[in-house]
Amino acid sequence: MTVVPNEWEWPIVESHQKHSERVALLRPIPYEMTAPVGEPVPVIRQGKALSVNISSGGMLVLMDHAPPVEQVLKVYVPTPITPAEVPTLAEVRWTRRLPFGKVNGNGPYFVGLKFMF
């Protein structure tokens, strides 16, 4: 009998990061992602992610695909005043596929981003 791991069981890792400073932010976030340097023609992929929360160090977004860990994205973070968006570089630190959604193993994914300063 083959045991199938429960897709809802994500490992809990002890972290010393300050999670209390996170603020809920449910907004569409435009992003740009460049292709890896090794590809012959650089391509910029654009899309939208849904932000879940944000802190001074990064943000959690929901995406339809899992970008590679360490991929750098230019994300357009909304500001609290007017509809302005500030372009910010962020690095993908981790991804987790949600155990529902598309049947073929694609998305949606939680993606943890760390702002690059």
C-alpha positions as CSV (number, residue, x, y, z in Angstrom):
1,M,0.0,0.0,0.0
2,T,1.4,3.4,-1.0
3,V,1.0,6.2,1.5
4,V,0.2,9.5,-0.1
5,P,1.4,12.5,2.0
6,N,-1.3,14.8,3.1
7,E,-0.9,18.0,1.0
8,W,-2.3,20.1,3.9
9,E,0.6,19.0,6.2
10,W,3.2,21.7,5.7
11,P,6.4,21.5,7.9
12,I,6.5,23.9,10.7
13,V,10.0,25.4,11.0
14,E,11.0,27.5,14.0
15,S,11.7,31.0,12.9
16,H,13.1,34.0,14.8
17,Q,11.6,36.5,12.4
18,K,9.2,39.2,13.7
19,H,5.9,38.0,12.4
20,S,3.8,40.4,14.5
21,E,4.6,43.4,12.3
22,R,2.7,41.8,9.3
23,V,-0.4,43.6,8.1
24,A,-3.1,42.1,6.0
25,L,-3.1,43.5,2.5
26,L,-5.5,42.0,-0.1
27,R,-4.7,43.7,-3.3
28,P,-3.6,42.8,-6.8
29,I,0.1,43.3,-7.1
30,P,1.6,43.7,-10.6
31,Y,5.0,42.1,-11.1
32,E,7.8,41.7,-13.6
33,M,10.1,38.7,-13.7
34,T,13.1,38.4,-16.1
35,A,14.2,35.1,-17.6
36,P,17.4,33.5,-16.2
37,V,20.6,34.9,-17.5
38,G,21.5,31.7,-19.4
39,E,18.7,32.0,-21.8
40,P,19.6,33.4,-25.3
41,V,16.9,36.1,-25.4
42,P,16.0,37.8,-22.2
43,V,12.3,37.8,-21.7
44,I,10.3,39.8,-19.2
45,R,7.2,38.0,-17.9
46,Q,4.6,40.3,-16.5
47,G,1.6,39.3,-14.4
48,K,-0.4,39.9,-11.3
49,A,-0.3,38.3,-7.9
50,L,-2.7,38.7,-5.0
51,S,-1.0,40.0,-1.8
52,V,-2.0,38.4,1.4
53,N,0.1,40.3,3.9
54,I,3.0,42.6,4.0
55,S,5.8,43.7,6.5
56,S,8.8,45.9,6.3
57,G,10.9,42.9,5.2
58,G,8.7,41.2,2.7
59,M,5.2,40.0,1.7
60,L,3.2,36.9,1.1
61,V,1.5,36.7,-2.3
62,L,-0.8,34.2,-4.0
63,M,0.4,33.3,-7.6
64,D,-0.8,31.0,-10.3
65,H,2.6,29.4,-10.7
66,A,5.7,28.8,-8.5
67,P,8.6,31.0,-9.5
68,P,12.0,29.5,-8.6
69,V,13.5,30.2,-5.2
70,E,16.0,33.1,-5.4
71,Q,14.2,34.5,-8.5
72,V,14.1,38.3,-8.3
73,L,10.8,40.0,-9.1
74,K,10.0,43.7,-9.5
75,V,6.8,44.0,-7.6
76,Y,4.7,47.2,-7.6
77,V,3.6,47.7,-4.0
78,P,0.7,50.0,-3.4
79,T,1.2,53.0,-1.1
80,P,-1.3,54.1,1.6
81,I,-1.9,57.4,-0.3
82,T,-3.5,57.7,-3.6
83,P,-3.4,54.8,-6.1
84,A,0.4,55.1,-6.5
85,E,2.5,52.0,-6.7
86,V,6.2,51.8,-5.8
87,P,8.4,49.4,-7.8
88,T,10.4,47.3,-5.4
89,L,12.8,44.3,-5.9
90,A,11.9,41.2,-4.0
91,E,13.5,37.7,-3.9
92,V,11.4,34.5,-3.8
93,R,12.3,32.8,-0.5
94,W,9.8,29.9,-0.6
95,T,6.7,28.5,-2.4
96,R,3.9,26.2,-1.2
97,R,1.2,24.8,-3.5
98,L,-2.3,25.0,-2.2
99,P,-3.8,21.5,-2.2
100,F,-6.8,22.6,-4.2
101,G,-7.4,24.4,-7.4
102,K,-6.1,23.2,-10.7
103,V,-6.1,19.4,-11.0
104,N,-2.9,19.0,-13.1
105,G,-0.6,20.0,-10.2
106,N,-0.4,23.7,-11.1
107,G,-1.2,26.6,-8.8
108,P,-2.3,28.3,-6.9
109,Y,0.8,28.9,-4.8
110,F,1.7,30.9,-1.7
111,V,4.9,32.7,-2.4
112,G,7.1,34.2,0.3
113,L,9.0,37.3,-0.9
114,K,11.8,39.1,0.8
115,F,12.3,42.8,-0.1
116,M,15.8,43.6,-1.3
117,F,17.4,46.7,0.0
